Amino acid sequence: MSTSAPRIVAVDTYDIRFPTSRELDGSDAMNPDPDYSAAYVVLRTDADDGLAGHGFAFTIGRGNDVQVAAIDLLRPYLLGLDAAALCADPAALCADPAALSRTLVGDSQLRWLGPEKGVMHMAIGAVLNAVWDLAAKRAEVPLWKLLADAEPEWLLSQVDFRYLTDALTPADALELLRRGKEGAAGREAVLRERGYPAYTTSPGWLGYDDEKLARLAEQAVADGFAQIKLKVGADRADDVRRLRTARAAVGPGIRIAVDANQRWDVPEAVAWTRALAPFDPYWIEEPTSPDDILGHAEVRRRVAPIKVATGEHVQNRVVFKQLLQAGAIDVLQLDAARVGGVNENLAVLLLAAHYGVPVCPHAGGVGLCELVQHLSMFDYVALSGTTEDRMIEYVDHLHQHFITPVVIRDGHYTAPTAPGFCAELRPESIAAHIHPTGAAWAADAKGLTE
């Protein structure tokens, strides 16, 4: 990796929204009309290589402008400053993203807006993910490879262990990382040949009718997916019918997960999940508030052997720690854009490995498939060393807007080979989907002015 320090000469932000609500793509019990959106940031430097770092925070429409504004608040930390000014390590921004993470997370006034949660923390995550994108591009490798090849001691330096050491010490984490190096070359070869297992949510959006559900479920099996997921939680009788339809379409050998998107209180979650039990759901996802650790533990105790999964709305590594300490989840669903970027997700992956809980990342949103594949692939190659009961979520829309979109083959993510984090949107897609002036929104804007 180059050690020259590039100067950041521009921090460009964009309010990008895709009108997915028009076809009910992404619809669920809590979010019936989402417009998948990206609060998008580009870090441009004066380095000779001309490379830029791309990142984003994912939202579902209204409020994306607020998320962009939060990213804009971080511009003074970046614009016009060289990496040595940003980071304690004079070798620079790309050599030590953790230094920038400490600077941004540690702002004494911005912390009042969290700390380490919500819109501001997601903004920090977008910026840090852009830094990691730039670092991998400058190293001329995909991000998963950058992480997998890194020395354990350096990876350890990227993790903030504050509030974690009662559950995971730096010594514990270093041992996990050193152990993960054993056999890594062989696993990398398998990954490049076979890819990483995926499951698909595309058949199961709540706004789809039964015919579309059955057709897409059958197609998913034909495409090699061993698990599909259905959204539930709006109406119990409808959910029983839809799950019966899905089970008939895929047969007994395919896993079906169900996702309530935080819809229920604990007693309702238990009763509703039990009503779906005859159709053998593999897990119930987000059965209650993502902040309710004891509630998840109670649901898990009472619906077993159906598994409990959560994580896409877990706001930081501390809540993940407590979910694991309390034995509240069977499946951990980290999100590449919810917490404070790659650095914090490294902490989450280490916690999951320490507790032996499989990670099945959330990727139901624009660009999330592109990002999170790198984290799971690193985990397989150089940390947990296994894909047993581990899958990455896949949805089949919006990938065409990315320079390096995910590629699915026989129900598996193929390992990216392009340098970077796969976060870069096509310029024409940015232009068309800027809200509210882009071509995709022109009809809506005209209607508002008539």
C-alpha positions as CSV (number, residue, x, y, z in Angstrom):
1,M,0.0,0.0,0.0
2,S,1.3,3.5,-0.9
3,T,2.3,5.5,2.1
4,S,2.2,8.9,0.5
5,A,-0.4,11.2,2.1
6,P,-3.1,12.5,-0.4
7,R,-4.7,15.8,0.3
8,I,-8.5,15.8,0.3
9,V,-9.5,18.5,-2.1
10,A,-13.3,17.9,-2.3
11,V,-16.0,16.3,-0.3
12,D,-19.0,15.9,-2.6
13,T,-22.4,14.8,-1.2
14,Y,-25.6,13.8,-3.1
15,D,-29.2,13.1,-2.1
16,I,-29.8,10.0,-4.3
17,R,-33.2,8.3,-4.2
18,F,-34.7,5.5,-6.2
19,P,-38.5,5.3,-6.6
20,T,-38.9,1.7,-5.5
21,S,-42.3,2.5,-3.8
22,R,-43.9,2.6,-7.2
23,E,-43.6,-1.2,-7.5
24,L,-43.6,-1.9,-3.8
25,D,-40.1,-3.3,-3.9
26,G,-38.8,-3.3,-0.4
27,S,-42.2,-3.1,1.2
28,D,-42.7,-4.6,4.7
29,A,-45.0,-4.3,7.7
30,M,-43.3,-1.2,9.1
31,N,-42.2,0.4,5.9
32,P,-45.0,-0.1,3.3
33,D,-43.8,2.4,0.7
34,P,-40.0,2.7,0.8
35,D,-37.9,4.6,-1.8
36,Y,-34.5,3.1,-1.4
37,S,-32.0,6.0,-1.0
38,A,-28.3,6.7,-0.5
39,A,-26.8,9.7,1.3
40,Y,-23.8,9.5,-0.9
41,V,-20.3,11.0,-0.4
42,V,-17.2,11.1,-2.6
43,L,-13.8,12.0,-1.2
44,R,-11.6,13.4,-3.9
45,T,-7.9,13.9,-3.4
46,D,-5.0,15.5,-5.3
47,A,-3.0,12.2,-5.4
48,D,-1.4,11.4,-8.7
49,D,-3.5,8.2,-9.1
50,G,-6.7,10.3,-9.4
51,L,-8.6,7.9,-7.2
52,A,-11.6,8.8,-5.1
53,G,-13.3,7.2,-2.1
54,H,-17.0,6.5,-2.3
55,G,-19.4,5.7,0.5
56,F,-23.0,6.2,1.6
57,A,-25.6,5.8,4.3
58,F,-28.7,3.9,3.3
59,T,-32.2,5.3,4.0
60,I,-35.6,4.7,2.6
61,G,-36.6,8.1,1.3
62,R,-37.8,11.1,3.4
63,G,-35.1,12.3,5.6
64,N,-32.3,11.3,3.2
65,D,-31.6,15.1,3.0
66,V,-31.1,15.1,6.7
67,Q,-28.6,12.3,6.4
68,V,-26.7,14.2,3.7
69,A,-26.6,17.2,5.9
70,A,-25.1,15.1,8.7
71,I,-22.3,14.0,6.3
72,D,-21.8,17.7,5.3
73,L,-21.1,18.5,9.0
74,L,-18.0,16.3,8.7
75,R,-16.6,18.3,5.8
76,P,-14.4,20.6,8.0
77,Y,-12.5,17.5,9.3
78,L,-11.7,16.6,5.7
79,L,-11.6,19.4,3.2
80,G,-8.3,21.0,2.7
81,L,-6.5,18.9,5.2
82,D,-3.8,16.4,4.4
83,A,-3.8,12.9,6.0
84,A,-1.1,13.8,8.5
85,A,-3.3,16.5,9.9
86,L,-6.2,14.2,10.1
87,C,-4.5,11.2,11.6
88,A,-1.9,10.6,14.3
89,D,0.0,8.3,12.0
90,P,1.9,10.5,9.5
91,A,1.8,7.6,7.1
92,A,-1.7,8.8,6.3
93,L,-5.4,8.4,6.0
94,C,-5.4,5.2,4.0
95,A,-2.8,3.5,6.2
96,D,-4.8,4.1,9.4
97,P,-8.5,4.7,9.0
98,A,-8.9,4.1,12.8
99,A,-7.2,7.5,13.5
100,L,-9.9,9.3,11.5
101,S,-12.6,7.2,13.2
102,R,-11.3,8.3,16.6
103,T,-11.3,11.9,15.5
104,L,-14.9,11.9,14.1
105,V,-16.4,9.7,16.8
106,G,-14.6,11.7,19.5
107,D,-15.8,15.2,18.6
108,S,-17.0,16.4,22.0
109,Q,-20.0,18.3,20.6
110,L,-21.1,15.9,17.8
111,R,-21.1,13.1,20.4
112,W,-24.0,14.8,22.1
113,L,-26.1,13.8,19.1
114,G,-25.4,10.2,19.8
115,P,-23.1,9.1,21.2
116,E,-22.3,6.6,18.5
117,K,-25.8,6.1,17.2
118,G,-28.3,7.5,14.8
119,V,-27.9,9.9,11.9
120,M,-24.6,11.3,13.0
121,H,-23.0,7.9,13.5
122,M,-24.3,6.7,10.1
123,A,-22.7,9.8,8.6
124,I,-19.4,8.9,10.1
125,G,-19.8,5.4,8.8
126,A,-20.4,6.7,5.3
127,V,-17.2,8.8,5.4
128,L,-15.1,5.9,6.9
129,N,-16.4,3.5,4.3
130,A,-15.3,5.9,1.6
131,V,-11.9,6.0,3.2
132,W,-11.7,2.2,3.1
133,D,-12.9,2.3,-0.5
134,L,-10.0,4.6,-1.3
135,A,-7.5,2.5,0.7
136,A,-8.4,-0.7,-1.2
137,K,-8.3,1.1,-4.5
138,R,-4.8,2.5,-3.7
139,A,-3.7,-1.0,-2.7
140,E,-5.2,-2.3,-6.0
141,V,-7.2,-5.0,-4.3
142,P,-10.9,-5.5,-3.3
143,L,-11.6,-4.6,0.3
144,W,-12.2,-8.2,1.4
145,K,-8.7,-9.1,0.2
146,L,-7.2,-6.0,1.9
147,L,-8.7,-7.1,5.2
148,A,-7.9,-10.8,4.7
149,D,-4.2,-10.1,3.9
150,A,-3.7,-7.6,6.7
151,E,-1.6,-8.5,9.7
152,P,-3.6,-9.4,12.8
153,E,-1.9,-6.7,14.8
154,W,-2.8,-4.0,12.3
155,L,-6.4,-5.2,12.2
156,L,-6.6,-5.1,15.9
157,S,-5.4,-1.5,15.8
158,Q,-8.5,-0.6,13.7
159,V,-10.9,-1.7,16.4
160,D,-12.2,0.5,19.3
161,F,-12.4,-1.8,22.3
162,R,-14.1,0.8,24.6
163,Y,-17.1,-0.7,26.3
164,L,-16.2,-4.2,25.0
165,T,-13.6,-5.6,27.3
166,D,-16.0,-7.2,29.7
167,A,-17.0,-9.4,26.8
168,L,-14.0,-9.3,24.4
169,T,-10.4,-8.2,25.3
170,P,-7.8,-7.1,22.7
171,A,-5.9,-10.2,23.6
172,D,-8.9,-12.4,22.9
173,A,-9.4,-10.6,19.6
174,L,-5.8,-10.9,18.5
175,E,-5.9,-14.7,19.2
176,L,-9.0,-14.9,17.0
177,L,-7.3,-13.0,14.2
178,R,-4.1,-15.1,14.4
179,R,-6.1,-18.3,14.4
180,G,-8.0,-17.0,11.4
181,K,-4.8,-16.8,9.4
182,E,-4.4,-20.6,9.6
183,G,-5.6,-22.1,6.3
184,A,-6.6,-18.7,4.9
185,A,-5.0,-19.3,1.5
186,G,-7.0,-22.5,1.0
187,R,-10.3,-20.8,2.0
188,E,-9.5,-17.9,-0.4
189,A,-9.1,-20.4,-3.2
190,V,-12.5,-21.9,-2.4
191,L,-14.1,-18.5,-2.2
192,R,-12.8,-17.5,-5.6
193,E,-14.0,-20.8,-7.1
194,R,-17.4,-21.2,-5.4
195,G,-18.3,-17.8,-4.0
196,Y,-20.2,-17.1,-0.7
197,P,-23.6,-18.5,0.0
198,A,-26.6,-16.1,-0.4
199,Y,-30.3,-16.1,0.4
200,T,-32.9,-14.0,-1.4
201,T,-35.6,-11.7,0.0
202,S,-36.8,-10.8,-3.5
203,P,-39.8,-13.1,-3.5
204,G,-41.1,-12.0,-0.1
205,W,-41.9,-8.3,-0.1
206,L,-45.1,-7.7,1.7
207,G,-46.8,-5.8,-1.2
208,Y,-46.5,-8.7,-3.6
209,D,-49.6,-10.9,-4.3
210,D,-49.6,-14.7,-3.9
211,E,-49.0,-15.4,-7.6
212,K,-45.9,-13.2,-7.7
213,L,-44.7,-14.6,-4.4
214,A,-45.0,-18.2,-5.7
215,R,-43.4,-17.4,-9.1
216,L,-40.4,-15.7,-7.6
217,A,-40.0,-18.3,-4.9
218,E,-39.9,-21.1,-7.5
219,Q,-37.4,-19.0,-9.6
220,A,-35.2,-18.5,-6.5
221,V,-34.9,-22.3,-6.1
222,A,-34.2,-22.7,-9.8
223,D,-31.4,-20.1,-9.5
224,G,-29.7,-22.1,-6.7
225,F,-30.8,-20.3,-3.5
226,A,-31.2,-22.6,-0.6
227,Q,-33.1,-20.0,1.5
228,I,-35.7,-17.3,0.8
229,K,-37.2,-14.7,3.2
230,L,-40.7,-13.4,3.6
231,K,-41.8,-10.2,5.2
232,V,-44.5,-10.7,7.8
233,G,-46.4,-8.8,10.5
234,A,-49.2,-6.8,8.9
235,D,-52.0,-9.5,9.2
236,R,-51.6,-12.9,10.8
237,A,-54.1,-14.7,8.6
238,D,-52.4,-13.2,5.5
239,D,-49.0,-14.3,6.8
240,V,-50.2,-17.9,7.4
241,R,-51.6,-18.0,3.8
242,R,-48.4,-16.5,2.3
243,L,-46.1,-18.8,4.2
244,R,-48.2,-21.8,3.1
245,T,-48.0,-20.5,-0.5
246,A,-44.2,-20.2,-0.3
247,R,-43.7,-23.6,1.4
248,A,-45.8,-25.2,-1.4
249,A,-43.7,-23.4,-4.0
250,V,-40.2,-24.3,-2.7
251,G,-40.9,-27.7,-1.0
252,P,-39.6,-29.0,2.3
253,G,-35.9,-28.8,1.6
254,I,-35.5,-25.0,1.3
255,R,-35.2,-22.8,4.3
256,I,-37.8,-20.0,4.6
257,A,-36.9,-17.1,7.0
258,V,-39.5,-14.6,8.1
259,D,-38.9,-10.9,9.0
260,A,-41.3,-8.8,11.1
261,N,-39.3,-5.6,10.9
262,Q,-39.8,-4.7,14.6
263,R,-43.6,-4.9,14.3
264,W,-44.5,-6.7,17.5
265,D,-44.4,-6.5,21.3
266,V,-42.8,-9.6,22.9
267,P,-46.1,-11.5,23.6
268,E,-47.4,-10.8,20.1
269,A,-44.1,-11.9,18.6
270,V,-44.2,-15.2,20.4
271,A,-47.9,-15.9,19.5
272,W,-47.4,-14.8,15.8
273,T,-44.2,-16.8,15.4
274,R,-45.9,-19.9,16.9
275,A,-48.8,-19.5,14.4
276,L,-46.3,-19.7,11.5
277,A,-44.4,-22.7,13.1
278,P,-46.3,-25.4,11.0
279,F,-44.5,-24.1,7.9
280,D,-41.1,-24.5,9.4
281,P,-39.7,-21.0,9.4
282,Y,-35.9,-21.0,9.8
283,W,-35.7,-17.7,11.7
284,I,-37.8,-14.9,12.9
285,E,-36.1,-11.6,12.2
286,E,-36.5,-8.4,14.2
287,P,-39.5,-9.8,16.1
288,T,-39.5,-6.7,18.4
289,S,-37.6,-3.4,19.0
290,P,-34.0,-3.6,18.0
291,D,-33.1,-1.9,21.3
292,D,-34.9,-4.5,23.4
293,I,-32.2,-7.0,24.3
294,L,-34.2,-8.8,27.0
295,G,-37.2,-8.9,24.7
296,H,-35.2,-10.7,22.1
297,A,-33.9,-13.1,24.7
298,E,-37.5,-13.8,25.8
299,V,-38.7,-14.4,22.3
300,R,-35.8,-16.7,21.6
301,R,-36.5,-18.7,24.7
302,R,-40.2,-19.1,23.9
303,V,-40.1,-19.8,20.1
304,A,-37.2,-22.3,19.9
305,P,-36.3,-24.2,17.8
306,I,-37.1,-21.3,15.5
307,K,-34.1,-19.1,15.5
308,V,-34.1,-15.4,16.3
309,A,-32.1,-13.0,14.1
310,T,-31.5,-9.3,14.4
311,G,-29.0,-6.6,13.6
312,E,-29.8,-4.3,10.7
313,H,-31.1,-1.6,13.1
314,V,-28.6,-2.3,15.9
315,Q,-27.0,1.1,16.3
316,N,-23.5,0.2,17.6
317,R,-21.1,-2.5,18.8
318,V,-22.2,-2.1,22.4
319,V,-25.7,-3.2,21.7
320,F,-24.4,-6.1,19.7
321,K,-22.2,-7.0,22.6
322,Q,-25.2,-7.1,24.9
323,L,-27.3,-9.2,22.5
324,L,-24.5,-11.8,22.5
325,Q,-23.9,-11.6,26.2
326,A,-27.6,-12.1,26.9
327,G,-27.9,-15.1,24.5
328,A,-30.7,-13.1,22.8
329,I,-30.0,-14.1,19.2
330,D,-29.1,-17.1,17.1
331,V,-28.1,-15.1,14.0
332,L,-26.3,-11.8,13.9
333,Q,-27.2,-9.5,11.0
334,L,-24.7,-6.7,10.8
335,D,-25.3,-3.9,8.3
336,A,-22.4,-2.2,6.4
337,A,-24.0,1.2,6.6
338,R,-25.8,1.4,9.9
339,V,-22.9,1.6,12.4
340,G,-19.6,3.6,12.2
341,G,-18.2,2.0,9.1
342,V,-15.7,-0.9,8.5
343,N,-13.9,-0.2,11.8
344,E,-16.9,-0.8,13.9
345,N,-18.0,-3.7,11.9
346,L,-14.7,-5.4,12.5
347,A,-15.5,-5.2,16.2
348,V,-18.9,-6.8,15.5
349,L,-17.4,-9.6,13.5
350,L,-14.9,-10.3,16.3
351,L,-17.7,-10.3,18.9
352,A,-19.7,-12.8,16.8
353,A,-16.6,-15.0,16.3
354,H,-15.9,-14.9,20.0
355,Y,-19.4,-16.0,20.9
356,G,-19.7,-18.5,18.0
357,V,-22.8,-16.9,16.6
358,P,-23.1,-17.0,12.7
359,V,-23.3,-13.7,10.8
360,C,-25.9,-13.4,8.1
361,P,-25.6,-9.7,7.0
362,H,-28.5,-7.5,6.1
363,A,-28.4,-6.4,2.5
364,G,-32.0,-5.4,1.7
365,G,-31.3,-1.9,0.3
366,V,-29.5,0.0,-2.4
367,G,-25.8,-0.8,-2.4
368,L,-25.9,-2.9,0.7
369,C,-25.2,-6.1,-1.2
370,E,-22.2,-4.5,-2.8
371,L,-20.7,-3.4,0.5
372,V,-21.4,-6.2,2.9
373,Q,-20.1,-9.1,0.7
374,H,-16.6,-7.8,1.5
375,L,-17.2,-8.1,5.3
376,S,-18.5,-11.7,5.1
377,M,-15.8,-12.8,2.7
378,F,-13.1,-11.4,5.0
379,D,-14.8,-13.2,7.9
380,Y,-14.7,-16.5,6.0
381,V,-11.2,-16.3,4.8
382,A,-9.4,-14.8,7.8
383,L,-11.6,-14.8,10.9
384,S,-14.4,-17.4,11.5
385,G,-13.1,-19.7,8.7
386,T,-16.5,-21.1,7.9
387,T,-19.7,-20.5,5.9
388,E,-21.7,-23.0,7.9
389,D,-25.2,-21.5,8.5
390,R,-23.9,-18.2,7.1
391,M,-25.5,-16.5,4.2
392,I,-25.6,-12.9,2.8
393,E,-29.0,-11.5,2.0
394,Y,-29.6,-10.7,-1.7
395,V,-32.2,-8.5,-3.4
396,D,-32.3,-8.4,-7.2
397,H,-32.8,-4.7,-7.9
398,L,-30.7,-1.5,-8.3
399,H,-27.4,-3.2,-8.9
400,Q,-27.2,-1.8,-12.4
401,H,-26.5,1.6,-11.0
402,F,-23.1,0.6,-9.6
403,I,-19.8,0.5,-11.4
404,T,-18.9,-2.9,-9.9
405,P,-22.3,-4.6,-9.1
406,V,-22.5,-7.9,-7.3
407,V,-22.6,-11.0,-9.3
408,I,-24.6,-14.0,-8.2
409,R,-23.9,-17.5,-9.6
410,D,-25.8,-20.6,-8.4
411,G,-27.1,-18.9,-5.3
412,H,-23.6,-17.6,-4.3
413,Y,-22.0,-14.2,-4.3
414,T,-18.9,-14.3,-6.6
415,A,-15.8,-12.8,-5.0
416,P,-15.2,-9.2,-6.3
417,T,-11.9,-8.7,-8.1
418,A,-12.1,-5.0,-8.7
419,P,-10.2,-2.8,-6.3
420,G,-12.2,-1.0,-3.7
421,F,-15.5,-1.5,-1.7
422,C,-17.8,-1.7,-4.8
423,A,-19.6,1.5,-3.5
424,E,-19.2,3.7,-6.6
425,L,-22.4,4.7,-8.4
426,R,-22.5,5.4,-12.1
427,P,-22.5,9.1,-13.0
428,E,-25.6,8.8,-15.1
429,S,-27.4,7.1,-12.2
430,I,-26.4,9.9,-9.9
431,A,-27.7,12.5,-12.3
432,A,-31.0,10.7,-12.9
433,H,-31.8,10.0,-9.3
434,I,-30.7,13.2,-7.5
435,H,-33.7,14.3,-5.5
436,P,-35.9,16.1,-6.4
437,T,-34.4,17.4,-9.7
438,G,-33.3,14.1,-11.4
439,A,-35.1,12.6,-14.3
440,A,-36.5,9.8,-12.1
441,W,-38.3,12.4,-10.0
442,A,-39.3,14.8,-12.8
443,A,-42.9,13.7,-13.0
444,D,-43.3,14.0,-9.2
445,A,-41.8,17.5,-9.3
446,K,-44.1,18.6,-12.1
447,G,-47.1,17.4,-10.2
448,L,-46.1,19.4,-7.2
449,T,-45.9,22.6,-9.3
450,E,-49.1,22.2,-11.3
